[in-house]
């Protein structure tokens, strides 16, 4: 029955569209994180125990909140990482959760549902704690959409955060500043959303959108950085017939401005990854 409810709710209408480049303003000049939005690979979304345990957490989570959050995450990650795949999975045990996350193809993951005060993600009532052995390859993004996902067995949530306090999330961009033993720490993840408190069912979807907007802003910084490199080499690209000449004048107004606009977005999205991944280029040379 639980799977049926999630299946019915996992629809585009339930999620709402996510547009990573709805804001075309110039990004702030900040150091970019070590993310690769042009990568292939897999982003795994695991939904665990999504029904409240009792009166104390009745407003913290719900099957509907998990389903809508998972659907929006799927939509958003596909928009931000167009060459990657996304899977929504329901582990039946901690071992299943471990095996789902330990695949080398995975570059990021999200966990949705209930948790305990030691950062454990509840799967069929059992806590699945952060485990460095899961990270069989580099992980670059993590969404901890479950209770106290900021913490770990060795660094539990303080008592004052375990009661029914106002739910809030935090963005973690430095594994070294994350609590010891937590997912961002053990997997050395450069971009994470975690909860020091419990979640709040009525705002999980909004919090997912905030995470996606954070990643979208980071992607705009990456593109602005990469466009500068492309624009500085336009003469070479045009003379050699390189595919990246599509971003140079007169073919596009992306250069020399180095900005993504509604008129050039399609060309930029289609071509800019060739700078960091030249192996993707199948175009002809003169």
C-alpha positions in Angstrom: 0.0 0.0 0.0 2.8 2.4 0.9 4.4 1.8 -2.5 1.1 2.4 -4.3 0.6 5.8 -2.5 4.1 6.9 -3.4 3.6 5.8 -7.0 0.4 7.8 -7.3 2.0 10.9 -5.9 5.2 10.7 -7.9 3.8 12.7 -10.9 5.1 15.9 -12.6 2.0 17.7 -11.4 2.7 16.8 -7.8 6.3 18.1 -8.1 6.0 21.3 -10.0 8.5 22.3 -12.6 12.0 23.5 -11.6 13.7 26.0 -13.9 17.4 26.3 -13.0 18.0 29.4 -15.2 14.8 31.3 -14.4 17.1 34.0 -12.9 19.4 35.3 -15.6 21.1 37.9 -13.3 24.9 37.8 -13.1 26.1 35.5 -10.4 28.2 36.8 -7.5 32.0 36.6 -8.0 32.6 33.8 -5.5 34.8 30.8 -5.4 32.9 27.9 -7.0 32.5 24.5 -5.3 34.0 21.3 -6.7 30.9 20.2 -8.6 30.7 18.9 -12.2 27.3 19.7 -13.7 28.4 18.1 -17.0 29.0 14.7 -15.5 27.2 11.5 -16.2 26.4 9.0 -13.5 23.6 8.4 -11.1 21.8 10.5 -8.4 19.9 8.2 -6.0 16.9 9.3 -4.0 16.0 6.9 -1.1 12.6 7.2 0.7 12.5 5.5 4.1 9.9 5.6 6.8 7.7 8.4 5.8 4.8 8.0 8.3 5.0 9.8 11.7 5.8 7.5 14.6 3.3 9.2 16.9 1.9 12.4 18.3 5.3 14.0 18.9 6.3 14.0 15.2 2.9 14.0 13.6 3.6 17.2 11.6 7.3 16.3 10.8 6.8 13.9 7.8 4.1 12.2 5.7 4.0 9.9 2.7 2.7 12.9 0.6 5.5 15.1 1.7 8.1 12.4 0.8 6.6 11.7 -2.5 6.4 15.4 -3.6 9.9 16.1 -2.4 11.3 13.1 -4.2 9.5 14.1 -7.4 10.8 17.6 -7.3 14.3 16.4 -6.6 14.1 14.1 -9.6 12.9 17.0 -11.8 15.5 19.4 -10.5 18.6 17.2 -10.6 17.7 16.2 -14.2 17.6 19.9 -15.1 20.9 20.7 -13.3 22.7 17.5 -14.4 21.3 16.9 -17.9 23.7 14.0 -18.7 23.0 12.2 -15.4 20.3 9.7 -14.4 18.1 9.8 -11.3 16.5 6.9 -9.5 13.9 6.9 -6.7 14.2 3.9 -4.6 12.6 2.4 -1.5 15.0 0.2 0.5 13.3 -2.5 2.6 16.3 -2.8 5.0 19.5 -1.1 6.1 21.5 -3.6 4.0 19.4 -2.7 0.9 20.0 1.0 1.6 23.7 0.4 1.8 23.9 -1.6 -1.4 21.8 1.0 -3.2 24.2 3.8 -2.2 27.5 1.9 -2.5 27.4 1.7 -6.3 30.4 3.4 -8.0 28.2 5.2 -10.5 26.6 7.3 -7.8 27.8 10.9 -7.6 25.1 12.2 -5.2 22.1 11.0 -3.1 19.2 12.1 -1.0 17.5 10.5 1.9 13.8 11.3 2.7 11.8 10.3 5.8 12.2 9.9 9.5 15.5 9.8 11.4 16.9 9.6 14.9 18.9 12.1 16.9 22.2 10.4 15.9 21.8 11.0 12.2 20.3 7.6 11.5 18.0 7.3 8.5 15.1 5.0 9.5 14.5 2.1 7.1 11.7 -0.2 8.2 12.2 1.1 11.8 15.9 0.5 11.9 18.5 3.4 11.8 20.9 3.5 8.8 23.8 5.6 10.1 26.4 7.5 7.9 29.0 5.0 6.6 32.2 5.9 4.8 32.1 2.5 3.1 29.1 3.7 1.0 31.4 6.3 -0.7 33.0 3.9 -3.2 33.5 6.9 -5.6 33.5 10.7 -5.0 30.1 12.1 -3.9 29.5 15.7 -4.6 25.9 16.5 -3.4 23.8 15.2 -0.6 20.2 16.0 0.5 19.5 14.9 4.0 15.7 15.4 4.2 15.2 13.5 7.4 15.3 14.2 11.1 18.7 15.4 12.5 20.6 14.5 9.3 23.3 17.0 10.3 24.5 14.6 13.0 26.0 11.1 13.5 26.5 8.4 16.1 29.6 10.1 17.4 28.1 13.6 17.3 24.4 13.4 18.3 21.9 16.2 18.1 21.8 18.3 21.3 18.8 17.7 23.5 17.3 21.1 22.8 17.0 20.3 19.1 15.3 16.9 19.6 12.0 18.3 20.9 9.3 20.0 18.8 11.3 23.1 17.9 10.9 25.1 14.7 12.2 23.0 11.8 15.2 24.4 9.9 17.8 23.3 7.4 21.4 24.2 6.9 23.6 24.2 3.8 27.1 22.6 4.3 29.8 23.6 1.8 32.8 22.4 3.8 33.1 18.8 4.9 35.7 19.9 7.5 33.1 22.0 9.3 30.5 19.2 9.4 30.0 17.2 12.6 32.4 14.2 12.8 30.9 11.0 11.4 28.1 12.8 9.5 27.4 12.1 5.8 29.1 15.3 4.6 32.1 14.5 6.8 32.6 10.8 6.0 31.9 11.1 2.3 33.8 14.5 1.9 30.7 16.0 0.2 31.2 19.6 -1.0 27.5 20.5 -1.2 24.9 19.2 1.3 21.5 20.2 2.8 21.0 18.8 6.3 18.6 19.3 9.2 19.8 20.0 12.8 16.2 19.6 13.8 13.3 17.4 12.6 11.8 18.1 9.2 8.4 19.7 8.8 6.1 17.9 6.3 4.4 21.1 5.1 7.7 22.6 4.1 9.8 19.7 2.8 9.0 20.5 -0.9 10.0 24.1 -0.3 13.2 23.0 1.3 14.0 20.8 -1.6 13.4 23.8 -3.9 15.8 25.9 -1.8 18.5 23.2 -2.2 17.9 23.1 -6.0 18.1 26.9 -6.1 21.4 26.8 -4.2 22.8 24.3 -6.8 21.4 26.4 -9.7 23.2 29.5 -8.4 26.4 27.4 -8.2 25.9 26.2 -11.7 25.5 29.8 -13.0 28.9 30.6 -11.3 30.4 27.6 -13.1 29.0 28.6 -16.4 30.2 32.3 -16.0 33.7 31.0 -15.1 33.8 28.6 -18.1 32.4 31.1 -20.6 35.2 33.5 -19.8 37.7 30.7 -20.8 35.7 30.0 -24.0 35.4 33.6 -25.0 39.1 34.3 -24.5 39.8 31.5 -27.1 37.1 32.5 -29.7 39.6 33.2 -32.4 41.1 29.8 -32.1 37.8 28.0 -32.0 36.5 29.9 -35.1 39.7 29.3 -37.1 39.8 25.6 -36.3 36.1 25.0 -36.8 35.7 23.8 -33.2 32.1 23.2 -31.9 32.6 25.8 -29.2 32.7 28.5 -31.9 28.9 28.3 -31.7 29.2 30.5 -28.6 31.4 33.1 -30.3 30.2 36.1 -32.4 28.6 36.3 -34.9 27.0 32.9 -34.1 26.0 33.9 -30.5 26.0 36.8 -28.1 27.3 34.6 -25.3 30.8 36.0 -26.0 32.4 38.4 -25.3 29.8 39.3 -22.5 30.2 35.9 -20.9 26.6 36.0 -19.7 23.7 33.5 -20.0 20.6 35.3 -21.4 17.2 34.0 -22.7 18.5 34.4 -26.2 21.7 32.3 -25.8 20.8 29.9 -23.1 20.0 26.9 -25.4 23.4 27.3 -27.2 25.3 27.7 -24.0 23.7 24.6 -22.4 24.3 22.5 -25.5 28.0 23.4 -25.8 29.7 24.7 -22.7 30.4 21.2 -21.3 32.8 20.7 -24.1 35.3 22.9 -22.3 35.5 20.6 -19.3 34.6 17.4 -21.1 36.2 17.6 -24.7 35.5 13.9 -25.0 31.8 14.8 -25.5 32.5 16.6 -28.8 31.5 14.6 -31.9 31.7 17.6 -34.2 33.8 17.8 -37.3 37.0 19.9 -37.6 38.2 21.8 -40.6 
